[in-house]
């Protein structure tokens, strides 16, 4: 068993190859925007339970979605055609991340989205790095997702739904948006049967790092995605 690195004030992470078999790479540090950007650029992300110290992970194999491989399941496509839901980007970032945490708590589950993590991602949103997709019904926020955009990669963090199909419609809108922006990859982190239905697939950690290297050439922030016109489904 490898020893787990304890982070200090320096924004330095061990190489992802040193992650344990379950993906755990390091403990400690903080959630400053600078550290989060440095982590995600290497495919490392924070994920801790409410009673855990701050834990950092690099998962291999990695579930990813290549936007051009995205598929919409037939039943969802039929439902979507008759739905009144519509989507937007970057219009309610803080509300989306708070809903993502609350929905899990309402189901009696724990959440890794602590108040500190939510505040850090909201700051990254203001800086132009984090983005949200919202799903609306009659002016009410009923679903959405959020994540981090670096270079041509979108790192998906979490999604929520309060009505049938809302989070899935948000995912469809995300893929439409990143395709128009010529993004090459959506990081889904961990494998779920739900995402596999949409065309996501597993790749090795080494292949994932190579994709990050080629598609994140700088850490420049992006303009708000709010100008993306809402689409009715």
Secondary structure by P-SEA (a helix, b strand, c coil): cbbbbbbcccccccccccccccccccccccccaaaaaaaaaacbbbbbcccccccccccccbbbbccccccccaaaaaaaaaccccccccccaaaaaaaaaaaaaaacccccccaaaaaaaaaaaaaccbbbbbbbccccccccbbbbbcccccccccccccccaaaaaaaaaaaaaaaaacccbbbcccccaaaaaabbbbbcaaaaaaaaaaccccccccccccccccccc
